[in-house]
Amino acid sequence: MKTTMPGKPMFIAGKWVKKEEVIEVLNPQDNSFVSTVPSASKEDLLFAIGETKEGAKTAAAMPVHQRISVLYKAAMYIEKNKEEYAAVIALEGSKTIREATAEVKRCIQTLRLSAEEARRINGETISFDQSEGSEDRVGYYYRFPIGIIAAITPFNDPLNLVAHKVGPAIASGNAIIVKPATVTPISALLLAEAFEHAGLPSKILSVITGKGSVIGDLLVTHPDIRMVSFTGGLETGERIARKAGLKKLSMELGSNSPVIVLRDADIPTAVESSVSGAFYAVGQNCLGVQRIYIEEAVYETFSSLFVKRTHQYKVGDKMLDTTDMGPMINESEAIRVESWVDEAIDMGAKLLVGGKRNGAFYSPTVLTDVPPNCTIAKQEVFGPVVLLFPVLDLEMAIEKSNDVNFGLQAGIFTKDIDQAFQAIGKMDVGGIMINDSSDYRIDGMPFGGVKGSGLGREGVKFTIQEMTEPRVVSFKLSHKRST
């Protein structure tokens, strides 16, 4: 399998563009060279925005059947080349080849869902005669595209999270400019390649590669950008919100997701699901399990089985099918996680397993007795670390679960439907998974959180709602309607 590839041009308004100044893409496993992408300037972005203004008109005028056709053809192209797409995801990012293959499958599903939802962007008739004096009016509303969308995407799902923004944008008749993560840009460029092969008209889609410090502010503040769709960290999201001005914002900003395990739970199932949820994609996952609250009656059993299963997790070469977990996205991130774990231990936490770093690799780590005032107890670790806490009962578990500035998803393991519904009603989250860990999602469900976890909802149907606005149409008749 090739581990290097020729330099990739960026995709601006339907054309592939090279630049003298480039950004090196490195394999985080060993820091080896993968490829280069252009380092875009502000002038490049201004050109892209100018061209995309024309593309927005083209997109809005595309008949629905053409949008559907383009989306299905793009999905078919990716399916035909799925091995290449998976290899690129694994090479430039943190995912193992198994995890990358699963992401490609989800991307294909996301685009097909987008095609299906394109035919269901409907409005409703309005009973204007509900208001006295409006008996001579009839009408309806329909949804119209908002124009140019800026999409800023992260490194942890470099293909499917881009598809979650591009697919709905095209389905709803918008144009879109994607700024992918600097460390994993090639997957997004491959998505643009799929749309080019699918016959997407030029100027509707751009994937502009560059440093956020150079083009980020211009992208989010430009008045022609009518919506910013951002997936990333809370601090960056807050900065974007302060700068963006009067435009729509959709933000998924992560979490430190809780899982609750009650005494009546299927403990082996809860262990297996929570271990996977904690260490999938090296824990670099907004839904990753970070805090587990276990009822005291089953704490020792759960803890023992959880540590045993964590010991079995295979860390190593991400390109091998037998590997469960590869490196973090870079060594500096692994050093940050290491420092958070060390701080917790210095403050009294107990290390049950893991806690070792080798370059960008950080071993699956389990802590207990974690003080509530240490960084890792309150912030999103975004790494392979999970915290175990014994609790007296469900009420205590819910209280502690809610005691953070995040609320994306949660999980609860119980056979008691009353307790499940108690958690459903009281947990401050955007989604709660019963007898699953927090790390469960399908691409068709509304996805997003409360508090510091973001604004709005993703999931194809719900993203389309965010990317469109209702327009009311009223006809005043020359006579009042007869009933």
N, C-alpha and C positions, 0 to 999 in steps of 0.2 A: 504494500500500500504506500503510495506517495505521501511523504510528509512535508514536502514543499511544493509550491505552485507559483506560476508566474504572477507578477504584480497585477492586481485587479483594478480596473478603472471604476470610478463611481458612475452612478446612473442619474443624469440630470435631464428631466423633462423629455425622456425617451431616447437620450443619446448617451453613449458611454464616453466618459471624459477622463483623460489622464492629466496628471500634474507632475511638475518636477519635484515639488516637495511632497514627501510621502511619510506615512506612518507605518512602522514595522509591526506586523502581527506575529506574536510569539506563542509557542506552545507552553502553557504554564507548567507542564509536567517536568520539563528540563530546560526551559527557556530557549529552546531551539527555534530557529527561524521558520516561519510558515509561508508568509507572503508579505506584500505591501499593499496599501490602499492610499489614494490621494489624501493629502491634508488640505481640506477645503479652506478657502479664504472667505471673508465677508462678501467680497465681490462675487464669488461663486454662488453664495447663498442668495444674494440680491438678484442675480441672473435667474436662479432657479425659481424664486418667488414670482418674478416678472413673467416667466414662461408659464408657471403654474396658474396664474390668473386666467390665461387663455384656456389652459387645461380644465379649469373648473367649469367654464362654460360648456366645453365639450362633454365633460362628465355629466353635467346636469341634463344635457340634451340626449344622452344615450338612452335608447329604449331599454326597458327592463330585460327583454329577451337577450339583448346584446351583453348587458352586465352579467347575466346568468351564464351565458356561453363563455365569456372570458374567464370567469371564476372557475367553472368546471374544467376548462382547458388548462388553466394554471395548475389546478390540483392534479390533473392527469400527467402533466409534464413532471411534476415533482415525484409522483408515484413511479414514473418510468425511470427516474434518476435517483431513487431514494438512497441507494448505497453511497453515492457521491455526497448527497446532502448530509447524511448521517456522519460520514467521515469528516466533513468540514466542521460540523458542530463539535465533534469530539476533539479534533485537532486544535482548534482555536480557543476552545473553552475548557470547562471543568468536567463535563459529563463523560461517563464511560460510553463505550460504543453501544452498549445495550440501552442506556438512557437516551442517547442521541437518536437511535433508531425509533424509540417510542415517541420522541418529540417530532420526528418527521411524520409519523403516522397521525399525530394530533394536528399537525399543520394541514395535512391533506383534509382531515375532517373539518377543520375550521373554515377552509376555503369552500368546501361543499356546503357546509351550513350557511355560509354567507350567500352562496348562490340560491339556496332554498329560501332564505329570509328576504332576498331581494324581491320576490314575488308577493311578499306579505306586508309590504309597507303601506298600510291602509289607513284611511281616515274614517269619519263617521258623519252621518247626517245629524243636523242640529234642529231641535224643535224650537224655532224662534218664537212660535206663538205661546210659549210658556210665559212670555213677558207681555203684559197688557199693552196694546197699541202696536204689536208686531204680528198681528194676524195675517198681514199681507206679505210676509217674508218667508222664504224657504232658503235652505242652504246646507252647507257641510264644511268640514275642514279636511285638508290633506296635509301630508308631511313633505317638506321640501328640503333639499340639501343646503348646508350652511356655507359651503365654499371651499376654502383651503384649510386643511387640518395639518398641524405639526405634530408628528409622533416622535417621542423620545423614548428609546427602548433600552433595556438592560442587557447584561451579559449572560444572565443565568438561563434564559430561554431565547437564544438569539434568532431562532426561526419562527417558532409558534407565537411568541408574544408580538413579533412584528406582523405576522399574519392576522392576529387578533385586532390590529388597528387597520391594516391595509384592506383586508377582506370586507369588513363592514363599510369602510369608506367608499370602496368601489360599488358595493351593493346598493348604497344609498345615494349614489350620484355625486360624490364629492371628489375633489383632488386632494392629494396627500404628499407631504414631504417628510421622509423618515430620516431621523438622525440616530443611527444605531450606536451602541456602546463602542467606544474606541478600541477596546481589546477584542471584541468579537464582531467585526463588521462584515465579514465575508458571507456569513449565512444570510444576512439581509440583502446583500447584492445578488446572491443566488435566487432569492425570492423575486427580485426585480427581473432577473433573467427569465424566470418562469412566466411572468406577466408579459414580457416582451414576446416570447414564443406563443403566448395565448392570444396575441393580437390586440392588447390594450392600446387604445389610441395614445399617441405621444402627448406629453405635457401633463398627463393626469398623475403620474407617479414619478417621484424622485427619491433616490436614496443617496444622501450626501454624507460622505465620510469626513470627519474632521474632529478637532478638539473642541470640547464644550466651552473652554475658556476663550476660544476665538469666535465661534459662531453661535453659541448657546443663547446669549442674551438677545441677539438680533432675531433669532428664530422665534423666541417666545414673545417679543415685544412688537414685532412688525405689525402695523395695522391691517395688512391684508390677510394675516393669519387670523381665522375666525374661531379656532379652537385649538387648544393644546392638550394632547393626550400623553400623559407621562406615567411611566412605570419606573420606580426607583426608590431612593431613600427619603425619609421624612424631611430632613434638613434641606435637601435640594428642592423638594416639592414646595416647601414653605417659601423658598426664595423665588421660585417660578410664580407662585401665587401673588407675591408682593409686586413683581415686575410686569406681569402679563397684561394688566389693564383690562379693559372692558371686552372680554371674550369668554367663551365657554372653556371650562377646565374639567378634565377627567383625570383623576389621579389614583393610582394604586401604590401605596407607600409602605407596604410591608407590615410586619407584626412580630410578636414573640408568642406564638400561638399556644394556648393551653389545651390540655387533654385531662379529663376527669375519669378516674377508674373507681367504680363503686364496688362494694363487697360482693354483689351478686353478678358481677361481670364474668364473661368467659375470659379468664386470665391469659391463657396461651394466645388467643386471638388478639387480645388487647396488646400484649407484648409484641407480637409479630407486626401488627399494624403500626404501632408507635415507634418501633425501631426503624422500620422503613420510612415512616414519616419524619423522623429526626435526621436521618443520614442520607436520604435520597439527594442526589446532586450535591454531595458534600455539605448538606445543610444549607446551601445557598439557594434558598427557596422561601418565598414570602409566606407560604403555608406551612413551613417546616415546624415540627413539634419541638418546642423549646422548654415548656414547663408542664410537668405531669403531676397532678394532684391525686393521690391514692388514698382511699379510705384505710384507716389504721389496721382494720381486721385483715386486710390482704396485702398490706404494704411489704412485708418481708418476702412473701411469695412472689409478688410482682417484681420487686427489686432484684431478687436473686435470678429470676428467669431473664429479666431485662439485661442484666450485666452478662449473663452467660451468652445470650444471643448477640450482644454487642461484640464480645470476644470473637465470635465466629465471622464477623464482617470482614470481607477480604479487601484490603487496601493495596493498590499497586498500579500497574500499567493500565491506563484507561482504555487502550485499544484492544485489550483482551476480553473475550466474552465472559471469562470466569471472574473478572474483577467486579466487586460491588461498589467501590468508591475510589475515585482518583484524587488529584490534587485540588486545592482551592485555586481561585482564578489567578493569584500571584502570591509571591512570598510575603509581601507586605500585609496582605489580608490575613495570612496564616499567623504572622507575628502579632497582629492586632488581637486575634482570637486567643492566642497564647497568653497575651498580657491580661486579657479579661479573666481567663481561667486562673492565672496566677494571683490576680488581685482577689478573686473570690476565696481561693485557698488561704491566702495570707489573712483574710478576714474571718476564717474559721470553717469554710466549706470543706467537705470531705470528698476526695477523689476516689471513685469506685473503679474506674477503668479509663484508660487513655491518657490524655494530657501530654502527648509527645508530638513534637514537630520535627520534620525533616524537610527543609526548604519550603516549598509550597504545600507539602503534605502535612495534614494535621489529623491525628488519629481520632476515631470515634470516641467521644468523651462523655462520661456520666458523672454528675456531681450530686451530692446531697448535703443537707445542713447548710444550704446557701443563705447567707444573710440577706434580708430584704433590701438593704441599702447599697448593695454592690452593683456595679454596672450591668453585669450579665443577668441580674434578676429583673431589671427594668427595661433594658434596651433590647433591640433585635440583634442577636449575635451573628446571624447570617453565616453560620459555620456549623460544623458537626459536633455540637455540644447540647446536651439535654440535662435538665435539672429535675430531680425527684423530690417531692414533698409529701409527707404523711398529713392527712387531714382527719378531723373528727367525723365530719359528715358532709353531705352535699351542700348545705348552706355555706359552710366554711370554704369549700372548694370554689363555689361560685363567687364568693366575696373576694378571695385571693385571685381568681382568674380575672376579675374585672379591675383589679387594683393596678392597672398600668395604662399608659396613654396609647394603647393600640386596641383594635377590635376587628380583625379580619375574619378569621374562622376559628372554631373550636371543635373539639370532639368530646364525646362522652360514651363510656361503655357501661351499660346497665341492661338488665332484663325487665326492669320496672318501668312501665310506660308513664306512670304518674311522675316518677322522678325525672324521666326524660323530658316531659312537658314542663316541669318546674324549671329545668335548665334552659329549655327553649325560651321561656318567658322572661327569664332574669339575666341571661348572659348578654353582655354588650358586644355583640359581634354581628358581622354581616351574614354569617352562615354557621350553622351548627350541625355536625355530622354525628348521627346516632349509631353507635357500634362501629365507628370508623375513627381514625385519627383526624386531626385538623387538615391533614394533607390529602384531601380528596376533592376533586373538581372534574366536572365535564365541561366541554366548551360551549354547551348550549344553555347553561344556567346563569342567572345573574351573579356576578362576582365582584365583590368590593367590600369595603369595611366602614367602620365608624371611628370617631375620635381621630387619632393620628394615623390611622390606616388608609385615609384617603377620602376622595369625593367621587360620587357617581358610581356607575356599575359597568363592568365589562361583561363578556359573554355576548355572542354575535347579535342576537335579537336586541339586547339591551344596549349594546354599543351603538347600534343603528338608531335607537331612540335618542341617544346622546348626540349623535351626529346629524340629526334632522330637527326641524322646528315645525310646529303646526301653523298652517295658513288658513284663516277663516274666509269663506266665500258666502256672501249673502245676496240673494236676489229679491229686490222689492218688486212685487207684482202690481199690475194695474187694477187688480181686484183682490178681495179677500178670498182665501181658499175655502171651499166648501168641505165640510167634514164627511 
